[in-house]
Amino acid sequence: MTVANLPLSRALVLPGILLLAACSGESDAPASQVDKAAAAAVPGAPPGGAGDLAAKNAPASDVKENSDLLEFAYGYPAEAAQIPKLAAWLDNDRATKRSALVAAAERDQAGAKKEGFPYRAHTHLQKWEKVTDTPRFLSLSSEIQTYTGGAHGMTGFDSLIWDRNRGIQLKPLDLFTSGAAFDAAIRDDFCAAIAREKAARGIALPEEPDSPFAKCPPASAQTIWLGSSDGRYLDRLTVAIAPYEVGPYAEGSYKINVPMSRAVVGVVKKEFARDFLPTK
């Protein structure tokens, strides 16, 4: 077992797995600012003390495991590692997802042995990436690859936002007055962008009105990623769509960029309005 570049206070000790860590040098925004309240909450770490310094210097986390039973990977960037409360949540999420993967894999492996057919290792591969890092928000995106022994694997997405002002974790839709208001504001641009992306892939929209993919789905039911072009304001918006949502599995997933219109900014909650900037 090898543990590299992971703070001992948060290292995940797992028998028989390989723990790897890597620091990301990529930066598209100002350096992350440590959440002071969270840093001060580290046991025995007064503000400006050793614990605070350790948090500021925390490296990216990248845990990987590969065996006949399963393949597991979970990582997050240094910007997230440097916020103790967020890093603790991510470490717990990693442990929870690994435990669920192990339980399902052991069950299916035993079933395969009993029935006399080959077992295929189960998979959960997830890596959080920085979308943007503004003075108030750290926005993260995640693409997830899973396989549980079926005909094919599956792609999924996730997102989260850390609000430094309040020291809490949010979902992008938490910044808007409601999912319905968000859908109404984004619908025309969102649906038009899906049609353009399908056309670019040489895929015609279904003409049959009863086709499961004939209607444009609500954007709020997908994964929302909020970004920034200048490192100050949230002015970029991407909707990640998993397979089967707007087309059959063979079409794969979609990542639809939508303008941060005045209509969208108009349904942002008042407490967050100053952090958004419309581009249309």
SULRATA-V210219 format. One record per run of one state. SS is the DSSP state (2 for helix, 1 for strand, 0 for the rest). FROM is the first residue (numbers start at 1). TO is the last residue. If there is no record, write none. Layout:
ss=SS from=FROM to=TO
ss=SS from=FROM to=TO
This chain:
ss=0 from=1 to=7
ss=2 from=8 to=10
ss=0 from=11 to=17
ss=1 from=18 to=20
ss=0 from=21 to=35
ss=2 from=36 to=40
ss=0 from=41 to=49
ss=2 from=50 to=56
ss=0 from=57 to=60
ss=1 from=61 to=66
ss=0 from=67 to=69
ss=1 from=70 to=76
ss=0 from=77 to=77
ss=2 from=78 to=81
ss=0 from=82 to=83
ss=2 from=84 to=115
ss=0 from=116 to=121
ss=1 from=122 to=133
ss=0 from=134 to=136
ss=1 from=137 to=147
ss=0 from=148 to=153
ss=1 from=154 to=163
ss=0 from=164 to=167
ss=1 from=168 to=170
ss=0 from=171 to=171
ss=2 from=172 to=175
ss=1 from=176 to=176
ss=0 from=177 to=178
ss=2 from=179 to=200
ss=0 from=201 to=218
ss=2 from=219 to=221
ss=0 from=222 to=222
ss=1 from=223 to=227
ss=0 from=228 to=233
ss=1 from=234 to=234
ss=0 from=235 to=235
ss=1 from=236 to=241
ss=0 from=242 to=248
ss=2 from=249 to=251
ss=0 from=252 to=253
ss=1 from=254 to=259
ss=0 from=260 to=261
ss=2 from=262 to=265
ss=0 from=266 to=267
ss=1 from=268 to=268
ss=0 from=269 to=269
ss=2 from=270 to=275
ss=1 from=276 to=276
ss=0 from=277 to=280
